[in-house]
Amino acid sequence: MADELGGFIPYVRGVEHAHVLLRPLETLCIVEETVVREKTLESLCSIGAQMKESDVIDWFIPLVKVSIRVLCISLSFFSVSLSLSSSLLGFQHSTHFSRT
């Protein structure tokens, strides 16, 4: 589906309405499967390249901003969980070796 949506501009009455394809692709961006995310990105780039400049500003750039915000939040969670897990792993190793 992610791959096919990139070619759907003619089915949504042309470039003027290409923005309607962004919402389903935005949803597919968060799918866990890497191949789906890659195909989604290809479709988004294809659609964005065909959109009028005003539509890119009104529809595409806000999608990019939201995606960046989500990525930053995810990276923050990752860094916190990594530091916590490192602390916990250190604690588990020290308690394990102190028993021997």
C-alpha positions, -999 to 999 in steps of 0.1 A, spaced: 0 0 0 28 24 9 44 19 -25 11 22 -44 0 55 -27 29 73 -44 12 68 -77 -23 78 -67 -22 115 -76 -43 109 -108 -69 91 -87 -74 120 -63 -81 145 -92 -45 156 -97 -18 175 -79 -43 200 -65 -56 173 -42 -24 153 -36 -24 164 0 -52 139 8 -26 112 3 -4 125 30 -26 114 60 -26 77 52 12 78 44 17 96 77 1 67 94 22 42 75 54 61 86 51 46 121 46 10 111 72 -12 127 82 -30 95 113 -13 79 103 -21 43 69 -4 48 85 27 62 110 29 34 83 26 7 63 52 26 92 76 25 96 70 -12 59 77 -18 60 108 3 90 121 -16 74 114 -49 42 132 -39 60 161 -24 81 166 -55 49 169 -76 30 192 -53 26 229 -59 48 251 -37 18 265 -18 6 230 -10 41 219 1 41 248 25 5 242 37 5 204 39 39 188 34 61 209 57 37 205 87 39 167 82 77 170 83 76 191 114 54 166 132 76 137 121 107 155 134 89 162 167 80 125 171 115 115 162 130 138 188 106 125 215 115 89 205 152 97 207 147 113 241 130 82 254 157 61 239 185 80 256 167 79 290 160 42 287 196 35 276 210 53 305 186 36 329 193 2 315 230 8 317 227 17 353 205 -14 360 229 -37 341 258 -23 361 238 -30 393 229 -65 382 265 -73 373 278 -59 406 253 -79 427 260 -110 407 297 -108 411 295 -99 448 278 -132 456 307 -153 442 
